[in-house]
């Protein structure tokens, strides 16, 4: 019946549509742009309940309410951040200032004068910029097409991140050092994670920093978006995992033959929130906003934050942040966390850490409002029928002395009208000692007991801990008792591993697969295993000999994603992440880790090595390579990046000489800047290439090619296809610079085809890569 009814309705709908078009064209014959945009009614940026709520809480200074509301109704300005850890960040900044920003001067788009981008006053070294251009204008305006192409291309190659200004604040306040172990609890889509990776690689001369980032997200699909973001930075120190942040498992690492619990030096806790600070870009919030959202999220936010501080090392720092202005999601969570910590946590005073940033101090008094507008100032006033919706932790602490000790005014609330940003909340917590519900555990574990007794005793301890802290998960394990037994309790899940089981795991020869289905429910795509290359694997000696790898090369950190058959790709991780992978395969679901350093090339076997270098990991690998290196000049780099397969004769005599004396196969092409020529590119470049019979080819991704050419002053702007076809004859007679641009275009269009023809490289078949592409599309 339903199908017949729909078939009858279709002719009626087609007949009615012309009438609706005529109605829309009534009056002056044009669609009212104020009421309709793109065929959808414009969302009215008003919400009386929102205004009533925040006026009552007085989070906005007196006399600034109108400016606050006006700022919320205006589009959010576009902001970008230059990747700070790469050595050519200064070159990108120079290119932006002296080329693209100058072209925006005196430009008018849709009747609006374009403001030249300005640096964010509080971001270090002028590496973050903002402009009044919205994303829509950037995408659709012909005058800005060149600038937009630059942004897209540089973003894809990892040199620029298009990130909201306020979201840059939490990583800065973490004060990350290269040796820190970092956990990002709710990481997707990954802009903050990228900042953390950059801070680890502050010194580009160190290929493997001692620290690492474990980036987690509960959404399996969003994890692949996170992988895509992290891959742009080509770091061996990032691992993406898929867990519920409120119950993310404790990990173990091997320290001098003993199992020890992994505590993090820095934790970023950017929790899910109602998002009313994002009204400027997510205009749906105007229509959907209600206090019920905050009431429903408060418990989850508190559980995630609690799990975070449990895994924080003593003396470590955790940043709690939301894109909400609501104290139920902000100060209430922090106050509850401080209260139950019994002095183990304190709010850090970070007022002087970001000079130039305008912020409002946290509030100490607030009330709770239901979705129908009913206010409650105290938990005792809440009727029994509301107890499932409103909880005691949502209210300020009753004891004024305890409230004063909490120093809630050290929290930061960023208001949109102060610096033309979104709304945001940040609190920085420092851990002074163990959490009170964990302090007695080592004493219990020191008692000598049999395995069965230990499990029984630990079960009772878990029950006791859950009774005293119902929102916590507890770990009843000690590194001192690993030789007897290891019992890990996370929520309601208890895992007991004896020494015999550990020896069985070690027999897997470095294979780190997904957790067994009986111990953890898996969602989303099933991941391929992470298999470390054994020391005696015959695969490695030919690679070592061909590239003359240094004795210090950490070959134990090489892994592949296949357990059987030919190994097509070789990846590399830091030794610290290797430690994490080998000791926690049963506890966590790893989505992706490591960077690709070698790819199998069947044609290479006849030249002595079946694996060619991969551009993705060349900056990590280069310090260990002592052979197959050709030092080139800047003109040679231009030829390599703009011509498909240039002959030796096109290069400088020195490059020709080096190539002539070298056997065929994969090579490294290194450019060193000349300090005597300050007008030329002043940052080193390392490219992967192939030395053929009479030619040399560079194997560099499209956007990375364009990036290097821009830095060398070569114009790489590509106009739209329609304009290209109409101006084809005129463009054929351009100068040398435009001729080089055309060559670049030909190279870009045939980039993937070239590699398949020459290298016969099989397509990447890793499931994480496939899934990542699906998410991106």
N, C-alpha and C positions, 0 to 999 in steps of 0.2 A: 504493500500500500504506500509506503514511504517513497519508493522509487517512482511509482505512477504519479504521486502527488507532485514530486519535484519536476517531472517531465511536463506536467500541465502548467506549472508555475513559470517555466522558462520563457514561453512565448509572451506571457503577460509582462514579464520583467523587461523583455526586449522592446515591447511596445511602450512601456512607461519611460524608458531611458531618454528618448529625444525630448519628452516633455520636461524632464528635470533639467536638461541642458538649456532649454529655452527659458525656464524659470530662472536659472542662474545668470542668464544674460540679460535679464530685465534691468530697467533703469538706464544707466549710461552704456550698457552693452558690454561691460567688462566684469569679470569675476572680482568680487571684493577681496582684495589681497589681505585685508585685515582679518577676514573671517575664514578664508580658505587658502591653503598653501599646499601645492602638490596633490590636490584632491582630498585632503583631510582637513577637518575643522581645526583651527588653531586652538591650542589649549590656553585657557584663560589663566594667567598667572596670579591667581588669588586663592587663598585658603583661610577663611576666617578663624577656624580652629587653630591653625598654625600660629596666626598672629596673636590670638588670645593667649595661647600657651606660653609663648616666649616673652610676651610683654609682662605676663605675671611672674615669670622666673627672673626677669631683669638681667639677662645675660648680655644685653646690649646697653652700653652707657647711656645715661640720660641725655636726651636731646639728639641722639644719633639714629633713632628708629627709622625715620623716613629715608635717610641715606642707606641704611641697612636693607630695607625692602626694595629700594630702587636698584641697588647693586644686584640683588637676587634676581631681578627681572631682566637684567641685561645679559647678553651672551658672554660666555667665559672666554677671555683672550687666549690665543694660541701660545703655548710655551714649548721650548725645546731645550734640551740639555746636551752638551758636547761630552762625549765619552772621555772621562778624565784620565784613565790609566794608560791610554795608548800614547806613544811618544809623539805622534803627529797631531795631538789635540791642539797645539798652538798653531799648527799650519791650517787646520780647519777654521779656527777662530780668525786667523789672518784673512783667509779666503772669504769668510762671511762678512767681515767688517769692510774689506776693501773692494769687494765685488758685488755680492748679492744685496747687502744692505744699502749700498750706494744707489743701486738701480731702483730701490723702492722710494727714494726721495722724490717728493713732489708728485707722487703717483696718486690718481684719484680712481677709485673703483666703486661703481654704482652710486656715484654722488658723494662718496665718503672718502676723505683724504686718508691715505694709508700712513700710519705713524711708523717711523723707522724703529725696528725692534730695539729694546733697551735691556741691559743686563739686570738680573735680579740682584738687588743691592746686598742681600744677605747670603748669596751663594758664592763660595770661594772661587777666586781666580777668573771671574767673568765667564764661567762655563755654563751658565743657564741664562736664557733670554726669553722675553715675552713681547708680544705685539698685539695690537687691537684687531688683527685679522682673525676671523672665525674660521673653523675648518671648512665650512661650506663655501666661503668666498675663496679660500685657498684652492679648493678642488675645481671650482667652476669658472673662475675668472681667467680669460685669455691673457691678460696683462701679467698675471702671476704664475703662468704655466711653467716658466723657466725656474722660478724659485720653488714651486711645488715639486717639480721633477728632482731638483737638488735634494729637497727634504726626504722624499720617498727613497731615492737611491742611497743616500747616506744612512738612512734609518735601516735599510735592509742589510747594509754592509757593517752595521754595528757602530758607526762613528757618531751618530746622533740618535737621541731618544726623544720622541715627542711625548712629553710627560707633563701632567698637571703640576703647577708650581708647588702647591701644598703637599703633594705626595713625595716631594724630594726631601722634606724635613726629617721624617723618622730615621732614614739611614744616616743622615748627617749627625743626628743626636746620639747615635749608637757609638760614635767615635771608634770606628773599626781600625784595627792594626793588622798587618799581614799575617801574624801568627795566631789570630783568633779563630776559634771554632764557632761557627754561626749557624743558628737555626732560624729559618723564615717560616713561621707556622702556617700562615694563610697567604701563599706567595703569588698565585695567579692574579693578573696576567703576567707579572714579572718585571715591571719597571723598577720597583724598589730592589728586587733581587739583583738586577743588573748593576745598580749602584753599589751594592755590597761586593759584587765580584770585582768591580773597578777598584774599590778600596783595598781588596786583598792584593791586587797587582799594582800597587802604587809604585813599586820598583820594577821596571820592565826588564832589568838585568837578571832578575830571579825568575827562572822558569817555573819552579814549583814552590810557591809560598807554603809555609808550615800550616797555615790555616785552611779552612774550607767552608763552603756554604751548603747546607742541606735545605733545599727548598721544598716545602710540602703544600699540597692542596687536597681538599676532600673530593673535589670534582675531577673524575678521571679524564674527561675531555679537556678541561681547562689545564690539566697537567701538560698536555701536548702543546698548548699555546705557550706555556711556561718554558718548555723545552726549546721552542722556536726562539723565544727571547734570549735565553741563556746561550744558545748555540752561536748567536751573532758575536759573542765576546770571546769565543774560542779559548775557554779556560778548562784546565784539567782538574780544577778544584771545586766543581759544582756537581751536586747530585740532586735529582728530582725524584721525590717519593710521593705516594698517594695514600693518605691516611686522614681519618677524622682528627682534627687538631686537638679536640678536647680529650682524646684518648691516644694520642700519638705514642707509640711504644718507646720505652727507654732502650737505648742501644748500649752495646758493650764493645770495648776495644781491648786489644792485647797489649799489655805493658810489661815488657821483660818476662814474658812467659806466663803472666797472670792476667786473668780477666778482671777488668775494671769497668765501672759504669761510666759512660760518656756524659760529662757535664759540659754545657756550652758556655763560652765566655760572653757571647752576645746573642740575644734573642729578639727578633722582630715579631711583634704580636699585633698585626694589623687586622683586626677581627671583622667578621661580617657585621654590617650595621644597617640602620634604616636609610642612611644616605641623604638626610635632608640638607647636608652641606653641599650636595652636588646639584641643587636645583637649577643652577645656571647652565648645566650641560645636559642633565636628565630632567627634562621639563615634565615628564610623567609624574614626578614626585609631587608637583603642585596639586594634581588631581587625586592622587592616591594617599597622600600623607595623613596619618592618624597616629595617635599616641599608642595604639595597640601594637604597632610594629616594634616600638622600643620595649614595651612590656614583654613581648614574646621573645625578643633577642637577648634580653638582659642575662638570663640564666646561662645561655650558651656562651656569651662573652665572658662571663665570670669563670665558667669551667675551662675555657681555652686559656685564659690568663693564669688561672691556678696551675694548670698543667705546665705552662711555660715556666713559671717561677720554680716549680719542682725540679725542672731539668737545668736550671741556671746554676752555674758554678758560684761559689762564695766569692764575693768581690766583683761578680759579673754584673752586666747592665742589661735590662730588658726595657724596650720601648713599647708601650701600649698606645695604639692610635685608632681612631675612627674618623670617618668623613661625616660624622653626625655632630650636631650641636647640643643634643639632648643629654642632660646630666644623668638620666637613668642609664644611659649607655656609657657615660664618661666617668664623672666623679663618683657615682654610686658604685661602679665596679671597682674603682681604685680604692675607695674607702673600705669596702667589704674585704678586699684582698689584704689591705694593711691591717685591718682589725684582726683577721684570723691568723695573720703571720706572727702576731705577738712580739713584734720588734725585729723579726728576721728581715723585714723589708723596710726600705725608706725611700721617699721621693727625693730625687736628686734636684738640686738647684741648677738649672741650665739656662738661666736668664741671660747670661753673658756669652753663651757659646755660639749664638748666631746673631752677631751685631747687625742691625739694620732691619731685622724681622719685627713686625708689630704684632703683639699678641695681648690677649686679656688673661689675667690670672684665673685659676679655677675658683669655683664658687663653693661655699660651705653650707648654704641653705637652699633647699629646693623642696618641691612638693610633687606628688604623683597625681596624674590626671587620667581618668578612664577615657575611652574613645567617645563616650557620650557627654564628656565635659565635666564630670564629677571629680572634685578635688579631695585629696587626702593628705594631711600634713604629718600623720603619725600612723604607725602600723596598728596600734590599738584601735584606731578609728575605722579600720577596714572591716566590713562585715564578712561573716564566714563564707558567704556565697562568692566573695571575690578573692578568696585566699589562693585559688589555683592560678589566678591571673596576676595578682599583686603579691610580692614576696617581701619579707622584712629587709632583705639586703638592698632594696630599692630606695630606702629612706636614709637620711643622714644619721650618723651615730648620735645616740642620745647624750652620752657623756661629753660635755663641752671640753673637758681637759684632754680626753683622748682625741677629740676632733682637732684640737689645737696642735697636738703633737704630730698629727698626720701631715700638716703643712700642705693641704690641698691647693693652696694658692700657688704652689710651684707647678701645677699643671698649666699647660698652654692651650688657649682656645683662640683660633684664628678666625676672625670675622671677615666676610667678603668685602665689605666697603672700606676696610683699612688700607689694603694694598691691591685691590682689584683682583682677588683670587676667589677660590672656593672656600667653603667653611670646613674647619678641621679641628681635631682635638688630639693632643699629644701629652703623654705622661712618661717620665723616665724613672724607672725603679732600679734600685741597687740592692743586691742581696748581701746582707751582713753575716748571716749564719744559716744553718739548715732550717727548713721549715719545721714547725713544732711537731707535726704528725710523723716526721721521719727521724727525729733525733734519737729515739730509743732503739731503733732497728739494729745498729751495729752491736749493741750489748746483747741482744737476743741471739744474734747469729754467732757470737763468739763461744757459746756453750757447745760442748762436745755432744753430738747426738748422731744417731743413725739416720740414714736417708729417709726412712718412713716417719721417724719421729720429727725430723725437721719439717717435712711437708705438713704433718698434722699441726705442729706448733705454729708454723707460718700461716696456716689457714685461719687459726684463731686470732692471730695478730692482725690479719687482713680485715676480719670482721670488726675487730675493735677499732681499727683506724677508720673504717668506713662509717662506723657509728659516730665517732668524734668529728669527722670531717666528711659529711655525706657527699659533697660535690667533688671530692678528690679521688684520684687513683693512686694506689700505693705500690711501692716496690720493696719487697722484702728480700733483698739480696745483698751480699757483702763479698768484696773481692777476696777477703781472707778465707772464705769457705769454699772457693771454687773447686779445690782438690777433692772435697767430699761431695758437694752437690750445689747446684745453682737453681734457686727457685725464684721466678719472676712473676709478680702479680700485677697486672694492669687491668683495673676495673674488676670484672668478674672472671677474667681469663687467667688461668694459672698454668704456667709452663715449668715442668721440672726436667732438668737435664743432668744426667750423671756423667762421670768421666768417660764411661764406655761410649755414651752417645756422642760426646765431643770427639772421641777418637774416630768414630764412624764418619762424622762430618769432615774431619781432616783428610779422610781417604778419598774425598771427591776431587782431589787434585785441583783446587782453586776454582771449582765451579760454584757460582753463586746464582742459583735459580730463584724463581718466585717461591714464596712460602707454601708449604703443603696446604691443601684445601681443608684438611681437618682442623688446622690450627688457626686459620684466618680465612674469612670470606673474601673472595676476590671479585672485583667488579671491573667492567670495562674490558679492554684488550688484554689478552694474555701475553706477557712479555717473554722475549727470548732470554736465555740465561746469560750471565756474565762469566766468561771463562778466561781465567788468567793463563798466560802462556807459561808452561813449565820451563824450568832452567835448562833441561836437556832436550827441549824441542828442536828437531833438525831445521825448523822453519827459520830460526833466528840467525845462525852463523853466516849464511850468505848475505843477509841484510847488513850485519855488522861489518863484514869484510868489504862489501861494495861501497858503503858510505863511510868507512873508517871511523866508526862510532867510538867515542872516548870511553875509557874503562869505567868512568863514573856514570855512564848511562844506566838509568834504573830499569833494566829490562824486565824485572819482576812486576813492574807496573803496567806492562802491556796486556791487553785483553782483547777478546773477540766475542762476537755474539752468536756463535754457533758451536755446538758440541761435536757435530759429526760433519764429515765432508770437508771440502776445501775452505780454508779461511780466506774470505774475500776482503775484509777490512780489518785493520788493526787499530785499536784505540788505546789511549793512554790516560791514566789517572795519577793523582799524587799518591805518595806512599800512605798518607793519612787516610785518604778515602779507600785505598786498598784494604787497609786495616778494618775500616767500618764495613766494607762489603763482605769480607771473608768471615766476620764474626757475627753477622746479623741477618743472614739470608732467610732465617726462619721467622724473623720478627717484622720485617718491613717489605713493602712492595716497591721496588725500585723501577721507576719509569725510564730513566736515562741517566747516564753519567759518562764522563770521558770525552776526549776529542779525537777525531780521526787523524792519524799521522801517516799511515800507509794504506794504499789501495792495490789490490792484486792486478797485475798487468801481464797477461799470458805471453805477450810478445817480448817482455823483459827477461824471460828465462834464458833466452839465447844470448843475452848480454851479461848474464851472471847474477841477476837478481829479479825475482818474480814480483817485487813490490815497488811501486813508484811513490814518491812523496806526495802528500796531500796538502793543499794550501791552507786548509782549516787549522792544521796543527804545526805549520812550519816555524812559527815564532817560538813555540815551545821546544821543537826538535833541533832547531838550527845550532844552539850553543854546543851540542854534542857531536855535530857532523864535522869531520876533518877532511873530507874528500868530496869530489863532484861539485865543487864551488867555482862559479865564474863571477868575477867582480866586473861589473858593467858601469858605464857612465850614464848620465841622465838622458842623452840622446838615444842610447841603446834601449833604455827603458821605454821611451816613447815608441820606438819601432816595435818592440815586443808586444806592447799593449794595443797597437793600432793596425798591425799587419798579421795576416793569418799564419803564414809559415815563411818568415823571412830567411833568405840565404845568408851564409856567412859573410859574403861580400858587402852586405848592407850595414854591417856592424863596424865599429871602430877597429883599428888594427890590433889593439891590445885584446879586445874581446875575441876577435877572429883567431888570434894566436892561442889563447887559452882553450877555445872550443876545438881547434884543430888537433890539439894534443890529447884530447879526451875521448874515451870510448863512448859508444852510443848508450843511451839510457837516460834515466831520470837525473836531473841536475838541480842545483840551487843557484839562483841568480841574485846577487847581492849588490845593492847600490849604497855607497857610503857618501854622505854629504861632504861638500868641499867648503870649509870655513872661509876660504879665500874668495868665494863667490857667494856673498850673502843674498843675492837676488834669486839664486836657484833654490830648489827644495832642500830644506835643512833637517830632514829626518831620514833615517835609514829605511830602506825597503828590502824585503826578502820575498822572492817569488819562487814558485815551483815551475820547473820547465822540463823540456825533453830535448836532448841532443840527438838529432837525426843524422842521416848520412851527409847531407849538405846544408842543413838548416837547423834553426833553434825555434822552439815554440814555448810560449808561456801558458801554463794552465792556471788561470785565475778566474774566479766567478765574475759574471757580468758587472755587478754593482761595485765590486772591488776594483775592477779595471777603470771604471768611470771615476771612482774616487781618486785613484792615483793620478789620472790624467788631469783632473780638476786641480789637484795640488800642484801640478807642474805648469798650470796656466793654459792648458789646452781646452778649447771650447767643446763641450760634449752635449750641448742642448739638442734635443730631438723634438722637432715640431710634430703636430698632429698629422695623420696620414693624408687627410684632405689637402692640407696646405702643402705638404711635400709633393703631391702629385701635380698640383697646379703650378708650382714654382720649380719644377724639376729642371727645365732648361736654364733658368736663371742661376740656379745653384751650381750648375756644371762649370761655370766660369768664375768661381770664387777664389779667394787667396789660399795660401798654403795652410793656414789654420783651419779653414772650412774643409779643405781637402782631407786633412787629418781627421776631422769630425766624421766625414763620410766613411772613411776607412774603419773608424771605430764602430759605426753603425753596422757595417757588413760583418765585422768580427762578432759583435754582440748577437746578431741574428743567427749566426752559424756556430755559436759557441758550443752548444751541446752536441751538435752533429760532428764537429771537428774531433772532439774527444773520443766519440764512439768509433770513428773511422780509423784513427791512428792507434789508439790504445786498446780498442776492443774490450773496454771495461764493462763488466756486467752491471746492470742497474742495481742500486741500493735496495735491498729487500728486507731491511730491518723493520719490524712492526712499529717501533716508535716513530721511525721516519715517515712511514706511510700514514700513520695516525696523525702525525703532526701536520702533514700536508692537507689531510681532510679537514682538520680544525681550521687551518688557515683559509682554505677555500670557503 
